[in-house]
Amino acid sequence: MQDNEKIYKIELTNEEYEYVENLKKEYYKKLSQMTKEERLQFFRDNYCNEQKLNFEKEINGTIYKVNTHFDVNAEESILKKIFRLTKKS
């Protein structure tokens, strides 16, 4: 993954790599058997449902409610935003 000039690498053992490759092949096979509409719905249900990111958490007797909203016109992806916000100074 890239964040400006930095490159992030994940190193896997051969066994881990083969496992990930098999998962990828199964995933592609599943998606290839779906219609375009079914694929779009699959991604909406499994990856784009912002309601799954909404939650409540109690800390020291105070309940915090977190609601997530996405700007479809944003110039920065969530991954880039996370890298930027967690980058060490």
DAQUIMO-V794216 format. One record per residue. N is the residue number from 1. PSI is psi as a letter, one per 40 degrees, with the letter a starting at -180 (999 if undefined). Layout:
# DAQUIMO-V794216
N_PSI ; N_PSI
This chain:
# DAQUIMO-V794216
1_i ; 2_h ; 3_g ; 4_b ; 5_e ; 6_i ; 7_h ; 8_h ; 9_i ; 10_h ; 11_h ; 12_i ; 13_i ; 14_d ; 15_d ; 16_d ; 17_d ; 18_d ; 19_d ; 20_d ; 21_d ; 22_d ; 23_d ; 24_d ; 25_d ; 26_d ; 27_d ; 28_d ; 29_d ; 30_d ; 31_d ; 32_d ; 33_e ; 34_i ; 35_i ; 36_d ; 37_d ; 38_d ; 39_d ; 40_d ; 41_d ; 42_d ; 43_d ; 44_d ; 45_d ; 46_d ; 47_e ; 48_e ; 49_g ; 50_d ; 51_d ; 52_e ; 53_e ; 54_h ; 55_i ; 56_i ; 57_h ; 58_h ; 59_h ; 60_f ; 61_e ; 62_h ; 63_h ; 64_h ; 65_h ; 66_h ; 67_h ; 68_h ; 69_i ; 70_h ; 71_h ; 72_e ; 73_e ; 74_i ; 75_e ; 76_h ; 77_i ; 78_d ; 79_d ; 80_d ; 81_d ; 82_d ; 83_d ; 84_d ; 85_d ; 86_e ; 87_h ; 88_i ; 89_999
